Amino acid sequence: MANVDVLNLNGDKVGSLELDDAVFGPDQVNEALLWEAVKHYRASLRQGTHATKNRKLVAGSGKKLWKQKGTGRARVGSVRSPLWRHGGTVHGPQPRSYDYAFPRKKLLGALRSALAAKLADGKLTVVDSLEIAEAKTKLYHNALTKLGVTRTALLVENWKTLSKSLLLGARNLEGVELVLNNEVHPYDLLRYDMAIFSKSAIEQLTEALAKSVSKRKHAAQTEAA
């Protein structure tokens, strides 16, 4: 099992944490699964409000322009015809949802892959606590600087211990996002340069992910038997 240092918000080591190989092992990184998870997440963000006017929506009279026969010209029924300039659009885009079902097992597998990739890249940091006495953005900015954040960062806190001071102090930091450990998505981990977890958040998340792995293995053994 891999060990990671536990730091305080001054960047000093205060302990260590053993990480489960079932979640953070190097064999857990599955790039194809990560691509699928990101594709699904970004698809759900699309508003799908695009629309074109078809024959019934464009402006124009519905009157037949000239009689059907005897003029020597091509027959035509309306100025709204798609064949005419300013006519309706045929098979154009219409409002729709781009969201689609994504299996939970795949999502959990992608989350394990993202966590393992962050650890392998040295971009995963664990702190004993994300709490600061005062809810001031400047204090959190100084703390992140001491933790080695130079670009963007994802702060992950335990949903059971989230405080108002952390929420207020971190919300105005540019390039920093605060999420709960039961809501973190693989896209969040890949989008930000560094991932900073509180110790309780990563322990709870690791326990849940490891449990899903053991259930999957048990189901596979049962089917094989």
C-alpha angles and dihedrals in degrees: 000000000000121000124214128191118248111220135188123229090270090063094251122137112247101166146326136259129210113224123210114247089215086072107021101032117127090240089062094075109105111174094187091055091048090052091052092049093049092047091052093047094049091046090056090054093060113105095209093207095136115126140167127200115253127201095285095049104048120093118259143093122281092217118124106251098218138350120290098243141026102040098089090231128113114275114256132175106191145005086235091071113129087232091066130075110266089017126136124289118247119222092349123161117286130191111283142145118260093196119114138175117279118190114248092225090058092048092052090047090052090049090053089049092051093049092048091049092051091051092047091051092050091241098119119094128183121202128188090234140352092210122119123185094238126042094232124141091213092060092052091046090054091046093052090048090055089050090057100256108157102157125011132341140195115214114205119193133180109262090223095057103036109138132201092238092059091046093051096040097051103037097083097046111117113237092010127109129185118212135167121249092240091053103041113125130201088243090060092053093048095043096058126061097225132027116208116191129186111233094246091048096053093043092054093044093048091050092052094047094046090051090054090052093051091049090051092050092047091051091049091050091048092052092047091052 
